[in-house]
Amino acid sequence: MRPKIDHDKCIGCGNCQEVCPAVFHLNEEIGKAEVIDPEGCELADCCEAAAENCPVEAITIEED
């Protein structure tokens, strides 16, 4: 699984970072979330929860 963030939708609320800090990080310079470990979903069992908790549905999880 590979997470993707649609930066046009992202509002920078930080929910993804709170739910799954091994994979997501809030970049305060741009005010948007970013994926810091695209392969982290294989180890961290939280990517789907991060996507579900995104209030603007900016996170998608692509299957490999």
N, C-alpha and C positions, 0 to 999 in steps of 0.2 A: 504494500500500500504506500502511496505517495500523497502527502497533503499538498494542497495548492490554496493560495489565498488570492482572492480577487481584490486587488487594492483599490479598485473603483468603488467597491461596496464597503470595504473595511472602514469602521468608524473609530478604531483604536481604543476600544473599551477595555481590552486586556483579559477578557474572559478566557481566551484560548491559552494564554500564558499561565493563568491561575490553574486551569484544569490539566494542562499538559506542558509543563515548563521544560521538559527534555526536548521538545520538538518546536515549540513556538516561543517567540520573544517579541515584546512590544518595543519597536524602535522609536524612541522618543523624539529623535531628530525629524522623522517624517510623520510621526503620529499614527503609524500603522503597524500592524503585526507583520512579522516575517517568519518564515520557516528557517530555523537554525540547524536542524538535522533532518533532511528529507527522508532519510532511511530510518529515522527514529521510531516510526510507527510499528516497525517490525519488533522492536524491543519494548517500547512503551505502549501499554494497552490503554491509551487515553485519547488517541486521535479522533476516534468517532465521537467520543464525549465532547471534545473541543468543538467539533463541527456542529453537534446538536445544540451546544450552548451559545453558539454565535448568534446574536440577536438579528443580524442582517444577512445571515446565510452566506457569508463571504468565504467560508472554508468548504472545499470539496476534497474528498478522498478518492484518489484514482487507484484502481487495482492494477497490479503489475502484470 
